[in-house]
Structures are given as C-alpha cells and as structure tokens.
Amino acid sequence: MSNPDVIVVGAGLSGLACARALVQSRLKVMLLEAEAKPGGRVRTDVHEGFLLDRGFQVYLTAYPEGQRILDVEALKLHCFMPGAKVWRGGRLHTVVDPLRQPVTALAHLFGSVGTFWDKLRVLELRQLARSGEEVDVWLRPQRTSRRYLEELGFTEEMVEGFLRPFLAGVFLDRSLMTSSRFLEFVFRMFSSGDAGVPEQGMGAIPEQLAAKLPPGCLRGHAPVAEVWGHRARLADGEMVGAQAVVVAADPPAAARLLPGMPVPMMNAVTCLYFAAPAPPVEGPWLVLNGEGRGVVNNVAMMSEVSPAYAPRGQSLVSVSVLGVSSDGEALRARVCEELKEWFGAGVAEWRHLRTYSLPFALPAQTVEALEPPHRPVRLSPGLYVCGDHRDSASIHGALGSGRRAAEAVLTDLGLYS
Ligand SMILES: Cc1cc2nc3c(=O)[nH]c(=O)nc-3n(C[C@H](O)[C@H](O)[C@H](O)COP(=O)(O)OP(=O)(O)OC[C@H]3O[C@@H](n4cnc5c(N)ncnc54)[C@H](O)[C@@H]3O)c2cc1C
C-alpha cells in the first residue's frame, strides 16, 4: 500500500479496532504487525488437533465494546457454567450465581463455600456493580479489592475459599490490591451475561476483525523499529509516512517506541495444557483452588466447553499458575502432583501438550493505575497510542482504547464530530 492516511503499529485487539474504525471513515490505513498473524495476546495455536489459546481467557458477552464491534453470533460462543467448582477441604464444592442458576444454587446453598450471609453479600455486590451505567463504575471512589470485600462484610472463608481464587484468575494477582473499580466492572460483566470461548478458540475474535479490513491493509512480519512525527521505520529499514501514526503495541513495546511512555506494572501467568483420556470434571466448569496453598490457581475443562478444542475421544485441560517459573519441568511435575489430590490417580495418564509462560500478560489494575480510568490516547497532533494499558486490562478495554484513538485521529483530521 502506498501513501496511507494513517499507520497503526500493532494488530492486537486495540490496533484492529482502531484500524476498523478508521477504515469505516474511508481512510487508507496501513496496519503493521510484528508477528505473522494478528491477535497479539489473543491467539489460538493448533497443536496435534487441540486448540490452545495462548493463556486461559474468556470472552464476556456483556462487554459493551464487544457488542459494538463484534459479530458474537458468528463466533459461535460456547459458555461456562455461571459459577465454579471449588477445591477446598479435600473435596469439590459447587458455587453458582443464585440469580442465574436458582435451582442449583438452592441445592448447594448450605453445603458449599461461605455462609448464608455471604450469599446475600454476593447479591449485594452484584446489585452495586450493576447499578447505574457502565461508565459510572469507573468514576466511583476507589479502594483495594481487599478493603472493598472487607467493607461488604464477607467472611474469611468466602474470601479465601472463593473470591480470592476467582478474582486472581481474572486479575492474575492473588494480593487483592486490584482497584475496586475493576472488581465492580468484572462483577457487572460476569453477572450481566455469559462467559465463553468461540467454538474455534479465542483467536477467532481478532481473525473476525482482521477479515473485515480491506485487502492489503494488514501487513504481518512487519516489526516497527522507530516512530517519530508522522513516520515509522520498519526493522528492515523501510520508511513509511502518513498524516497520523497510532502505536497499538503491547505495553513494553509501546514504551520502547514512545520515549516517556511509562511501562505499567504487569501481572504474569503460566498456562499448562494437558491431553486427558477423559475430563476430570464433566461439564463446562471452571475449577478454582480454594485451599489457599499450592501453585494451581484454576483449571478449565476446555473441551467440555467447546468440543472442538480437542480431537474426538480426548479431553483438553487448561491449568493456570500465577507468575512465571524458570523451571518448566519442575512446575509441570508439581502441578500434576497437586492435581492428583484434586482429581485422583487418573492424572498420571495426562499427557503434557504445551506450556505458555506469559510474563507480560496483563497491566496490574491498581488504584494508582486506574486514576484516571481512561488514560489519554492523543500524545501530540498526529501521534496517538492505544492498548489495554490506556484503558482496562481486558478485551473490552483494548477494543475501547482502539475506538478512542480512532476518534482522536478523526477529530484532528476534521472528520469526526
Ligand atoms: C493470559 C491472559 C489472560 C487474559 N484473560 C482475559 C480474559 O479472560 N478476558 C479479557 O477480557 N481479557 C483477558 N486478557 C486481556 C486481553 O487479552 C488483553 O487486554 C488484550 O488482548 C490486549 O490487546 P492490545 O491490543 O492492547 O495488546 P496486544 O494484544 O498485546 O497487541 C499488541 C500487538 O502489537 C504487536 N507489536 C508489538 N510491538 C510491535 C512493533 N514494534 N511493530 C509492530 N507490531 C508490534 C504485537 O505483536 C501484538 O500483536 C488476558 C490476557 C492474557 C495474556
């Protein structure tokens, strides 16, 4: 493509959303991606017929930005149960959203984690998180999640047995130092819709966005080495210029390209995939570690959610461990030992498929990081930045920041009111 109007660096969800909005306003966009394929942190690899998302993640149907830009029906979403199984006290407990699974909730009301009053507090939290508009959540006074849950009066058992491992799986942080704004946003999204994965893996989300761009717009294998003014230099020395440049790279790469751009604190996670002859738990459940010890945070039966995740006759199990380890072999052995306790000796028959170590998975959503909740996307006239580090650490945040950056470009070019 020659003479683009706008150059977008990075084809993760934020760059794709930005490019899409600019193309819809009839601008010529050059989207430069360092990797062969678009998607950034949302990619799915095919390995021996298994679909391996690069780290366990889910799409929430209540995301307002997703509703704006994605054709969710075409993604053929397969959903998790609204709740979780919790490993605590040597057995699995069932915890469900009482308003979405009332019959199951009634059956488990007294046998599961937490007290009757904790269940009422969950309803109170749900009510708080769902009150007002989505934008209001980001303007409420902030405190840490730990303080917020204390103020609501949850028992220690409920926090340790369910809320901490559940939220750790979302925040990728067990410390509960995440802002109450993000906690309320997450609760609002989980309680207003479903959590699921596209039939063919999470990578179907960026693929859908990329497919809507005009031919020649997206260039893979095109790492940008430098950005200045309205120009970019590719790693192979090629120079490209436009009326505007949007840096939609991941936070560490954005900081390299944009001097002065701070690198946010990032949370890390390791995701191990195993092929099992049979699922250790039947049904589309997420299983949480409510024991407060061990390395495993959560386990997901991916092929019970979407059967396409595993070849016929086999099951795919995804295991998330917070942080990254320098000794992959030792970690794998430890995970298997721990899960034998949860699921029995059959774990010995599991076959390790692949491990994804993700040291820069998510920007930490601390109180400081979310003040202001939406960081500026215009750096100077003609130079813009987007990505989850400008918004919330989520698919919703990445898509929204891309839309905001496109709106800033269009405003400066006199094309948006
Ligand atoms: C393990 C994990 C679990 C998650 N779980 C969830 C979840 O359950 N729900 C949810 O909503 N969100 C989840 N997220 C968060 C979500 O995936 C991210 O917030 C979102 O994908 C970020 O998109 P982005 O466009 O901001 O950045 P990225 O996806 O990082 O995209 C940046 C792109 O820029 C490219 N790039 C970098 N440098 C250059 C360069 N110099 N030149 C050209 N290209 C460059 C990269 O290759 C990449 O494609 C999770 C993330 C991870 C990693």
The ligand as an SDF file (V2000), in Angstrom:
LIG
                    3D

 53 58  0  0  0  0  0  0  0  0999 V2000
   -3.2010  -14.9820   29.7700 C   0  0  0  0  0  0  0  0  0  0  0  0
   -4.1500  -13.8530   29.5460 C   0  0  0  0  0  0  0  0  0  0  0  0
   -5.4440  -13.9680   30.0150 C   0  0  0  0  0  0  0  0  0  0  0  0
   -6.3620  -12.9450   29.7770 C   0  0  0  0  0  0  0  0  0  0  0  0
   -7.6590  -13.1440   30.1450 N   0  0  0  0  0  0  0  0  0  0  0  0
   -8.5860  -12.2700   29.7200 C   0  0  0  0  0  0  0  0  0  0  0  0
   -9.9730  -12.5600   29.8740 C   0  0  0  0  0  0  0  0  0  0  0  0
  -10.3450  -13.6430   30.3470 O   0  0  0  0  0  0  0  0  0  0  0  0
  -10.8770  -11.6350   29.4470 N   0  0  0  0  0  0  0  0  0  0  0  0
  -10.4880  -10.4460   28.9030 C   0  0  0  0  0  0  0  0  0  0  0  0
  -11.3430   -9.6330   28.5670 O   0  0  0  0  0  0  0  0  0  0  0  0
   -9.1760  -10.1500   28.7290 N   0  0  0  0  0  0  0  0  0  0  0  0
   -8.2360  -11.0390   29.0910 C   0  0  0  0  0  0  0  0  0  0  0  0
   -6.9140  -10.7880   28.8660 N   0  0  0  0  0  0  0  0  0  0  0  0
   -6.5310   -9.4460   28.3880 C   0  0  0  0  0  0  0  0  0  0  0  0
   -6.6490   -9.2210   26.8910 C   0  0  0  0  0  0  0  0  0  0  0  0
   -6.2330  -10.3430   26.1750 O   0  0  0  0  0  0  0  0  0  0  0  0
   -5.7740   -8.0110   26.5460 C   0  0  0  0  0  0  0  0  0  0  0  0
   -6.1660   -6.9330   27.3610 O   0  0  0  0  0  0  0  0  0  0  0  0
   -5.8740   -7.5760   25.0930 C   0  0  0  0  0  0  0  0  0  0  0  0
   -5.7660   -8.6470   24.2250 O   0  0  0  0  0  0  0  0  0  0  0  0
   -4.7870   -6.5540   24.8070 C   0  0  0  0  0  0  0  0  0  0  0  0
   -4.8570   -6.1350   23.4610 O   0  0  0  0  0  0  0  0  0  0  0  0
   -3.8900   -4.9730   22.9510 P   0  0  0  0  0  0  0  0  0  0  0  0
   -4.2360   -4.6790   21.5510 O   0  0  0  0  0  0  0  0  0  0  0  0
   -3.9180   -3.8440   23.9210 O   0  0  0  0  0  0  0  0  0  0  0  0
   -2.4020   -5.5590   23.0600 O   0  0  0  0  0  0  0  0  0  0  0  0
   -1.7360   -6.8480   22.4010 P   0  0  0  0  0  0  0  0  0  0  0  0
   -2.6970   -7.9390   22.2960 O   0  0  0  0  0  0  0  0  0  0  0  0
   -0.5040   -7.0980   23.1910 O   0  0  0  0  0  0  0  0  0  0  0  0
   -1.3500   -6.3970   20.9250 O   0  0  0  0  0  0  0  0  0  0  0  0
   -0.1840   -5.6790   20.6120 C   0  0  0  0  0  0  0  0  0  0  0  0
    0.2770   -6.0780   19.2260 C   0  0  0  0  0  0  0  0  0  0  0  0
    1.3480   -5.2280   18.8350 O   0  0  0  0  0  0  0  0  0  0  0  0
    2.3230   -6.0090   18.1700 C   0  0  0  0  0  0  0  0  0  0  0  0
    3.6090   -5.2950   18.2600 N   0  0  0  0  0  0  0  0  0  0  0  0
    4.3640   -5.0550   19.3540 C   0  0  0  0  0  0  0  0  0  0  0  0
    5.4500   -4.3470   19.0280 N   0  0  0  0  0  0  0  0  0  0  0  0
    5.3890   -4.1160   17.6880 C   0  0  0  0  0  0  0  0  0  0  0  0
    6.2290   -3.4370   16.7790 C   0  0  0  0  0  0  0  0  0  0  0  0
    7.3620   -2.8300   17.1730 N   0  0  0  0  0  0  0  0  0  0  0  0
    5.8690   -3.3960   15.4730 N   0  0  0  0  0  0  0  0  0  0  0  0
    4.7100   -3.9960   15.0470 C   0  0  0  0  0  0  0  0  0  0  0  0
    3.8870   -4.6590   15.8880 N   0  0  0  0  0  0  0  0  0  0  0  0
    4.2110   -4.7140   17.1950 C   0  0  0  0  0  0  0  0  0  0  0  0
    2.3050   -7.3260   18.9430 C   0  0  0  0  0  0  0  0  0  0  0  0
    2.8930   -8.3680   18.1940 O   0  0  0  0  0  0  0  0  0  0  0  0
    0.8120   -7.5120   19.1640 C   0  0  0  0  0  0  0  0  0  0  0  0
    0.1970   -8.1980   18.0970 O   0  0  0  0  0  0  0  0  0  0  0  0
   -5.9550  -11.7700   29.1050 C   0  0  0  0  0  0  0  0  0  0  0  0
   -4.6450  -11.6520   28.6580 C   0  0  0  0  0  0  0  0  0  0  0  0
   -3.7480  -12.6850   28.8460 C   0  0  0  0  0  0  0  0  0  0  0  0
   -2.3740  -12.5680   28.2760 C   0  0  0  0  0  0  0  0  0  0  0  0
  1  2  1  0
  2  3  1  0
  2 52  2  0
  3  4  2  0
  4  5  1  0
  4 50  1  0
  5  6  2  0
  6  7  1  0
  6 13  1  0
  7  8  2  0
  7  9  1  0
  9 10  1  0
 10 11  2  0
 10 12  1  0
 12 13  2  0
 13 14  1  0
 14 15  1  0
 14 50  1  0
 15 16  1  0
 16 17  1  0
 16 18  1  0
 18 19  1  0
 18 20  1  0
 20 21  1  0
 20 22  1  0
 22 23  1  0
 23 24  1  0
 24 25  2  0
 24 26  1  0
 24 27  1  0
 27 28  1  0
 28 29  2  0
 28 30  1  0
 28 31  1  0
 31 32  1  0
 32 33  1  0
 33 34  1  0
 33 48  1  0
 34 35  1  0
 35 36  1  0
 35 46  1  0
 36 37  1  0
 36 45  1  0
 37 38  2  0
 38 39  1  0
 39 40  1  0
 39 45  2  0
 40 41  1  0
 40 42  2  0
 42 43  1  0
 43 44  2  0
 44 45  1  0
 46 47  1  0
 46 48  1  0
 48 49  1  0
 50 51  2  0
 51 52  1  0
 52 53  1  0
M  END
$$$$
